[in-house]
Amino acid sequence: MTPIQLLLLLIVAVIVLLYFRRLRTRLFDRLFFLMIGASAGVLVAKPEWATAIANALGVDRGADLVNYLGLLGLGFLWLVLYTRQREIDDRLTDLARKMALLEAKKPKK
């Protein structure tokens, strides 16, 4: 195993551990992230498998396939974060409206 493979496996392991300890609690999310982390670890340890999978899918190199999947993953992540931000903005707007109505004072005559 080359030094870069060891470094990448260590990084994948740290990310998976941090994810489990700090970010998610739902079982589906944990299983999904565990699957992604295990796949990353396998592809780092056996890069020829990434090339074989890429060739089967019509891509020349495994690295290109990993880049394509990474870009799709980043696009999905962006969409999820954007959706959550919109939900938070809507909640904040509703809260501000409710507070404004509760604190509104009747005009003096």
Secondary structure, 3 states (H helix, E strand, C coil): CCHHHHHHHHHHHHHHHHHHHHHCCCHHHHHHHHHHHHHHHHHHHCHHHHHHHHHHCCCCCHHHHHHHHHHHHHHHHHHHHHHHHHHHHHHHHHHHHHHHHHHCCCCCC
